[in-house]
């Protein structure tokens, strides 16, 4: 076993996919598969099981993954400490992203690292804001994006953009006219059967909280974790969704959807950048922080928050 094999394995485990890991690592997928298979042969263990959606860890794979994360973090910290004396961004950094923005930011992040941080290594993991928050606090992730985070001593949080939540409906026969600036009062939301993310998702928590305050009961038809799948279901006529306008724009299917901003009150979701409050920032962390902030503020339909990044 060598560091390169371990790094490849950890990337595949974190992303749950050989194809995504090959993109992040900038290597051919067959070469990546050979390296991971060689590691399995060396250890005489099956580490990953392939299925139709990607890969999952075996029990042995989970044990190696936990060791691997600790080893790679220690190596990255050593490299960062050496580079810090030269103010040079080197080492390995892990960035956590909510699924709703992961698809939009993964490719630009990798491109930005290749151009601006060629000596650094990047890992990207996706999870709900609550999961990303926990990963940063425990050291698994170096920095990440969170929707509507609660203040906590373990994190330093900086607002980056604010977005209004919208009711997303199919734009088929009988749908409301497609008007720029169309709005819908929150009190009318119970009229629409909703396709919503699972409990714990930042958008659902915000909508349910505002519904309780407004004294209304939501009409929840389906619970689906994937934003892309929610949009598919809306287009297919299974219900409506409450999403950011940027999620609709990023789906590439805006022509098939009707979007109306929720008002009275307007529902504002804030996307924040978070880092550990207990770790000294390295040159790489500062550069990654700056790059991620730039990319988030370039997202479609995003409105820059008043707070500026620190």
Secondary structure as UniProt FT lines:
FT   HELIX           3..15
FT   HELIX           18..25
FT   HELIX           29..43
FT   STRAND          48..51
FT   TURN            52..53
FT   STRAND          54..57
FT   HELIX           59..84
FT   TURN            85..87
FT   STRAND          91..97
FT   HELIX           99..116
FT   TURN            118..119
FT   STRAND          120..126
FT   HELIX           129..138
FT   STRAND          143..147
FT   TURN            153..154
FT   STRAND          155..170
FT   TURN            173..174
FT   TURN            180..181
FT   STRAND          183..185
FT   HELIX           186..191
FT   STRAND          194..196
FT   TURN            199..200
FT   HELIX           202..214
FT   STRAND          220..223
FT   HELIX           227..235
FT   TURN            236..237
FT   STRAND          240..244
FT   HELIX           245..251
FT   HELIX           254..256
FT   STRAND          257..263
FT   TURN            264..266
FT   STRAND          268..276
FT   HELIX           283..297
FT   TURN            300..301
FT   STRAND          303..304
//
